Amino acid sequence: MKSEKSGLVTLLLLLFVEFLGAHKFYVGKFGTVIVFILTAGGLGI
């Protein structure tokens, strides 16, 4: 099953606002985004 999300948009989000987890939010991984933000990208664990 191919995603309807743009790979270019995902890449740009990853490069420019990666610290917020915006790329994961864009592709629909909401639970991962919450954990990502609460743990400062895994550094807070």
N, C-alpha and C positions, 0 to 999 in steps of 0.2 A: 504494500500500500504506500503510495507516494504522498508525501506531505504537500499541502497547498501553500506552505510558508516559503518565503523567498530565502534561498541560501545566502544571497548577498546581504539582505537586511540583517539576517542572523549574524553574519560575520562582522558587519559594521557595529552592531550592538555589542558584540563580544569585544571588539577592539576599543570602543570608546566609552562604554559604560559597564564594563565587565564587573566592576566592584559592586554594583547594585544587583547583579544577577539578571539584568534586563533581557539578555539573550535567552535565558531559561524561561522567563515569563512569556516572552514572545512565542516560543514553541509550545507553551501550555504546561510546563512542569511547575505548577503552582506550589506544591508541597516542597519541592526542592528549593524554590526561591525563598520560602519562609525560613527553612533551615539555613540556607546560605547567608541570608541577612542576619539572622540571630546569632550565628557563630562567626560573623565577620569573614565569610568565605572559608570557614574551616579553621581559621586561626584562633577563634575563641574557645575551641574545644580543649 
